[in-house]
Amino acid sequence: MKKIVFLALFIFITFLSNAQSNGFRSGLVFGFSPNQSILESAPINAGLATEFILPIVGVGAEVDLVYENKAFKYQTGTFSERFSNFKLPMYLKWKIGVPSFKGFLGAGATYSLSWKDLHEYGISSKTFDTWSLSAIAGIEVLNKIQLRLGYDYQFLNSKLKNIFIGNSVVVFSLGYWF
């Protein structure tokens, strides 16, 4: 049920952005993390993005739906198998610059929904969710291409806290807006 609500919320926001109103737009994002080796823990993500920015003041919001594949770190310091996540980052965003070159900053919260049989970890669940504080910064070129640097500080729920350490992740991303 969580997955259905999660996807329905993003689809609703995307339809709003396609209303061709001034300030609404959608795009694609792809990112990777240089934190650890790709095989060990570094997340790789790809997904859809939508934003609304007020034209004169340059303040607005961005909501993304991103698929991410990453590993969690055990309390012992080693890494677990990789987990698949759907992430829903929600940023308050500020842009400044000329139309062909803008800088931007954003901060907000991210909800992640993961699925994996957790019985091997002593948890009787096939899905789990986490929250994180998130921030992004970057540049936008020609009103279409964004180069981004993002940071997530993840808070694990009480079931997972005894097994895993919350991962802080830096992600480099490339975005393209339609």
C-alpha positions, -999 to +999 in steps of 0.1 A: +000+000+000+029+024+008+043+019-027+009+028-043+005+060-022+041+069-029+038+066-067+004+082-068+017+113-050+045+117-075+023+111-105-002+138-092+027+163-088+040+155-123+005+161-138+004+194-121+037+204-136+026+195-171-002+220-169+021+244-189+019+270-161+047+294-159+073+281-134+063+244-136+085+219-154+096+182-153+129+165-161+152+135-156+180+131-131+209+105-129+234+104-101+262+084-085+282+087-053+320+088-050+319+079-013+331+042-016+338+019-044+307+013-066+307-024-057+308-018-020+283+009-010+280+038-033+245+045-045+235+048-081+202+066-088+180+077-116+145+092-118+121+119-125+120+155-112+095+182-111+098+218-099+079+250-095+098+282-092+082+316-088+096+336-117+105+370-101+118+359-067+134+326-078+120+306-048+100+274-052+100+237-046+113+206-063+100+170-058+118+140-073+110+103-076+143+084-077+152+048-078+183+041-059+204+010-053+228+012-023+242-008+005+238-001+042+268-003+066+265-029+095+273-018+130+306-038+126+317-014+098+313-039+068+287-034+041+255-054+036+240-065+003+226-037-018+190-025-012+166-011-038+149+021-027+123+045-041+132+080-028+110+110-027+132+141-020+112+173-014+133+205-015+126+241-009+147+256-037+162+290-045+176+300-079+196+331-088+213+342-121+206+351-157+183+328-178+212+310-195+233+304-163+218+300-128+230+288-095+206+270-071+204+258-035+178+235-020+171+218+014+144+195+026+135+160+036+136+127+018+114+097+023+128+064+012+109+031+008+130+000+005+120-036-002+140-067+008+133-097+029+147-087+063+143-121+080+180-127+078+185-096+100+159-107+126+132-084+113+099-098+102+093-074+074+097-072+036+097-034+033+110-006+054+111+031+052+136+058+064+137+096+064+167+118+057+177+155+057+187+165+022+205+194+006+214+202-031+235+228-047+245+233-083+244+252-116+219+252-144+230+259-180+208+270-209+177+265-187+179+227-195+210+210-180+218+209-142+250+198-126+242+190-089+258+181-057+235+165-031+239+154+005+216+130+025+219+124+062+197+093+068+178+085+100+171+048+105+140+036+123+143+018+156+141-017+140+171-010+117+192+011+141+204-020+160+218-036+128+228-008+105+245+026+108+227+054+090+246+063+058+255+099+050+258+101+013+272+127-012+258+123-047+269+140-079+239+143-104+231+154-139+196+167-146+179+175-178+147+196-178+120+195-206 
